[in-house]
Amino acid sequence: MELATDLTVREVAKAAETVLGRPVNVTAETDIARDLAVDSLALMNIVMELEDRFDLSIPLDRLATVQTVGDLSELINTLRMKA
């Protein structure tokens, strides 16, 4: 699962770069709000970008527990396994 998480972290970084319009350097420990300076609107745009990339739907109530890129990556991988 570690390889899948690494690949998903890279996809989260690409989505963040697309939405934010600037390069970002992320790890699984990167705090989305604090380290990337992402507000709720930008986060929703990143989530929509990821939904398109992975062809899945990320429930809003599940986002409440997401703080780091690793949290988001794990959520995506969990949803992908259930799909």
C-alpha positions as CSV (number, residue, x, y, z in Angstrom):
1,M,0.0,0.0,0.0
2,E,3.0,2.3,0.5
3,L,3.7,2.5,-3.2
4,A,0.0,3.4,-3.9
5,T,0.2,6.1,-1.2
6,D,3.4,7.6,-2.7
7,L,1.7,7.7,-6.2
8,T,-1.4,9.3,-4.7
9,V,0.7,11.9,-2.8
10,R,2.2,12.9,-6.1
11,E,-1.2,13.2,-7.7
12,V,-2.3,15.4,-4.8
13,A,0.7,17.6,-5.4
14,K,-0.1,17.8,-9.1
15,A,-3.7,18.7,-8.3
16,A,-2.6,21.4,-5.8
17,E,-0.2,22.9,-8.4
18,T,-3.0,23.0,-11.0
19,V,-5.4,24.7,-8.6
20,L,-2.9,27.0,-6.9
21,G,-1.1,27.9,-10.1
22,R,2.3,27.5,-8.4
23,P,4.8,24.7,-7.7
24,V,4.3,22.9,-4.4
25,N,6.6,20.5,-2.5
26,V,4.6,18.0,-0.5
27,T,5.2,14.9,1.6
28,A,2.6,12.7,3.3
29,E,3.2,14.9,6.4
30,T,2.4,18.2,4.7
31,D,-0.4,20.0,6.5
32,I,-2.8,21.1,3.7
33,A,-4.1,24.3,5.3
34,R,-0.9,25.5,7.1
35,D,1.9,24.4,4.8
36,L,0.2,24.9,1.5
37,A,-1.8,28.0,2.6
38,V,-5.0,26.4,1.2
39,D,-8.3,27.9,2.1
40,S,-11.6,25.9,2.0
41,L,-12.4,27.0,-1.6
42,A,-9.0,26.0,-2.9
43,L,-9.3,22.7,-1.0
44,M,-12.7,22.0,-2.7
45,N,-11.1,22.8,-6.1
46,I,-8.2,20.4,-5.3
47,V,-10.7,17.7,-4.2
48,M,-12.7,18.2,-7.5
49,E,-9.5,17.9,-9.5
50,L,-8.6,14.7,-7.6
51,E,-12.1,13.3,-8.2
52,D,-11.6,13.8,-11.9
53,R,-8.1,12.3,-11.9
54,F,-9.2,9.2,-9.9
55,D,-12.8,9.0,-11.3
56,L,-14.3,8.8,-7.8
57,S,-16.4,10.9,-5.5
58,I,-15.0,12.1,-2.2
59,P,-17.8,12.6,0.4
60,L,-17.6,16.0,2.1
61,D,-18.2,14.5,5.6
62,R,-15.0,12.4,5.1
63,L,-12.9,15.5,4.4
64,A,-13.5,16.7,8.0
65,T,-10.9,14.3,9.2
66,V,-8.3,15.3,6.5
67,Q,-5.5,17.5,7.7
68,T,-2.4,16.3,5.9
69,V,-1.6,15.2,2.3
70,G,-1.1,11.7,3.7
71,D,-4.7,11.8,5.2
72,L,-6.1,12.8,1.9
73,S,-4.0,10.1,0.1
74,E,-5.2,7.4,2.4
75,L,-8.8,8.5,2.0
76,I,-8.5,8.4,-1.8
77,N,-6.9,4.9,-1.7
78,T,-9.6,3.7,0.7
79,L,-12.3,5.0,-1.7
80,R,-10.5,3.5,-4.7
81,M,-10.5,0.0,-3.1
82,K,-14.2,0.2,-2.4
83,A,-15.0,1.2,-5.9
